[in-house]
């Protein structure tokens, strides 16, 4: 039961970021900025809670910061047509550097913030965002495959020039999905800082944004399969904390590296052949 609970807790922030990344990439924008959005959300959640004494306000601040970060990334990648990989990397570096700088400026100490109040729990140490993360999966599936806007998002990602030709505003849909990806990834970050923990520490996401992107690739850009991949990665993360209790004859260093090993396997496509949206990384004016 402890391992199952830890798996769900570890998978939840990955699911938030992965659903955001999935929507963004389904619209045709390559998104490696998830790690930066998560870091910004984790910091903003703690800062908002610190100044307001309310974790709910902290969560709203994280959502706002995630939306702002998503808008900046969308402006670079869509309006300015910057290289999407470079723009995403810039967001990651911005998230890491800015949160480290502001942590020291606000609290006068490097590396971490003071403790703050956590989000309400629903039992077994799980916070209220955990069921929201899993509810997000069927909502994402319904949106993409059962609604007109979702089908238009997919058209923007598969054949942007054709979507533009029939009157779909590709830039508008892509902007919306990128901003939503920033919001969801920021909520995933806030889950870590004011949900599971009660403080912000430098680089506390520890690559979870990249693992979430790997879950999208491993899940072949499909919501349910992506959730399954996130659960697999969540299990790998949870296992490191329980390997000693389970008395498994596995080196501790290997267990610690297991989530990242699985990420590399997923990205290189050794376990399955993933097919990304055909128009990902292309603008509507490109043939």
N, C-alpha and C positions, 0 to 999 in steps of 0.2 A: 504493500500500500504506500509506503514511504517513497519507493522508487517511482511508482505510478504518479503520485502527487508531484514529485520533483520533475518528472518528465513533462507534465502538463504546464507547470510553472515555467520551465525552461523554454517550452515551445511557444507559449503565448506571445512574448515580444517578437519572436521570429515570424509568427503568423501575421501580426499587425504590419510589420515591415514588408513581408512577402506579398501580402494582398495589395499593398500600395505599389510595390515594384511591378507586380503582375499587371495592374491596371495601366500603369505608366507605359510599360513595354508593349502591351496590347494596342496602345494608341500609336506606337511607332517611335517612342523615345527611349533610347538606351539609358538605363538609370543605375549607375554605380554610386550615386550620391546617398544611398540609404543609410550608410554608416554615419555620414555627417548629419543627416536629419535626426537620426536616433540620438546622437550625442547632444545636439541642440535641444531636443525634447527632454532628455534626461536632466540637463542643466536648468532649462526653463521651468520644469516642474518643481525642482527644489527651490529655485530662486523665487518663484511665485508663491510657493507655500511658506517660505521664510518671511517674506514681507507681508503676507496676508493672514498668516496663521491658519490657512485653510487649504488642505490638499486638493479640494475640488477647484478652487481658484488656480492652484498650481497646475492642475491638469488643463484648465482653459488657457492658461498662459503658454503651456507647451504646445497646444493645438494652434494657437495664434502664431507662435514662432515657427512651427513646422510649415504652416501655410505661407508665411513670409519667405522662408528658405526655399520652398517649392516654387514660389513665384520668381525668385531671383534665378533659380536654375532654369526655369522655363523661359525666362527672358533671354538668358545666354544661349540656350540650346535651340529655341524656336525662332525668336525674333531676330537675334543677332547671328543665328546659324553657326554658332561656335561648335567646334568638335565636341560631341556629347560626352565622350570619354574624358577629355580634358576638363570640361565644365564640371562633370561629376566628381572628378578627382579634386578640383578646386573647392567644391563644397565640403568634401571630406576633410581636407586640410584646414579649411576655414572653421569647421566645427571643432576640430581638435585644438587648434591654436586659440580661437576665441574663447572657448569654454575654460581652457587652462588659464588664460589671462584674466578673465572676469572672476574666476574663483578666487584668485589671489587679491584682486582689487576689491571685491565685495566683502570677503570674510577675513582678509588679511592673513591667509595661510595658503600654502601651495599644496596641491594634491587632492584636497578633499574639502567639503563643506561641513559645517556643524550638522547635527542630526535635526530632522524636521518630522512633523507628523506624517504618518502614512495614510494611504487611502483605506477606506473601510474594508474589512475582510468578510468572506462568506463561509469561513470554516476551513480547517486544515491548513491554515496559514496562507490561503489563496485570497487574493484581493478581487474587488468587484470587476476589474477589467478582464479577468480570465474568461468568464463566459461570453463577454462581448467579443473577444478575439475569435472564439470558435463560432459564434453566431455570424461573424463577418464573412465566413466562408460561403454559406448558402446564399447570403445576400449578394456577394460578389458574383457567384455563379448565375443567380437570377438576373442581375443587372446586365451581365455580358450577353447572355443567351436568350433572354426572354423579354427584353425591353428594346424599344427603338433606339434610344441613345446608346445603349450598350452595343447594338449591332453597328451603329455608326462609328463607335470607337474602334471596333474590330476592322471596319472598312478603312479607317485612317491608318491602321497599323499594317494592313495587308497590301493595300493598293492606294496610297495617298493621292496620286495624281488622278486616278479614276474617281475617288471620293470627291475630290475638288471639282471635277468636271460635272458631276451630277448635283452640285450645289451644296455639298457638305462643307462647313467651315472647319477645315482640318486643324488650323491653328487654335481655334477656340476649344475644340475637344481635347487637343493635346495639352493645352494650358490647364484645363480642368483636371485632367488625369495626373499631370505632374504635381499640381498643388495638392490634390488628394493624397498622392503618394507621400508628399512631405508631411501632411497631417497624420496619416496612419503610422508612418515611421516614427514621428515625434511622440505619438501616443505609446508606441512600443518602447521608446526610450524612457518616457515617464513611468511606464510600468516597472522598469528596473529601479528607478531612483526613488519614487514615492509609493511604489507598490510593493515590490519584493524587499527593497531596502528602505532606508529613511535618510539617505544623504547622496550627494553627488561626489564621485571620485573621478580623477582624470582618466580619460579613455576607458570608462567603465563598461562601454558596450563591447570592447575587446573583440572586434571583428564580427559581431552579430549581424550588422548590416550586410556584409559580404556573404555571410552564411545564408541570410534570408534571400539574397539574390541567387545563390546556388540552389536554394529550395525551389525557386521559380523555374530555373533551368531544368533541374532534376524532375520537377513536376510537369515539364513540357508546356508551361504557360497555361495550365488548367487549374482552377481553384482547388478542387478536391485533392488532386494529386499533389499539388503544392503543399497543402495542409499535411498530407501524409509524409512528405519529405521533411517538413518542419518538425513533425513529431519524431521522426528518425533522428534528426540533428539534436532535438531536445532531449531524447533518450541518451544520446552520446554525451551530452553535457551533464545530465543528471547522474550518469553512471560513475563519473569521476568522484562524486561525493559519496558513493555507496559501495565502491569496489572493495574497500577494506571490510565493511560490514558483511558483504556477501562472501568474503574470503575467496575471491577469484585469483587464480594463479597468473595474473596479468601484471606486467610492470606498470607502476604508477605513471611514469612518463608517457607511456603509450596511451593510457586512458585519457590523460590531459590533452594529448595531441589528437585524439580520435575525432572530435567534431571537425577539426581542420583537415584531417586526412579525408574524411567523407566529403567535405566541401570540394577538395581538389579532384576527387574521383567524379563527383557530380558535374563539375565544370568541364572536365576533359571528356565527358561523355562515355566513360568506359563501361557504365552499367546500362545505358540506354541511349538511343539516338534521339536527341531533342531537335525539334523543328521550330525555330523562332518565327515570329510574324515576318512575312516576306518584305514588308516595307519598313522594318525597324531601322532607324538611323537615316532614313531618306526624307527629304522635304517634298511637299506637294508639287512643286514645280519641276522636280527631277523625274526623268523618264525611267 
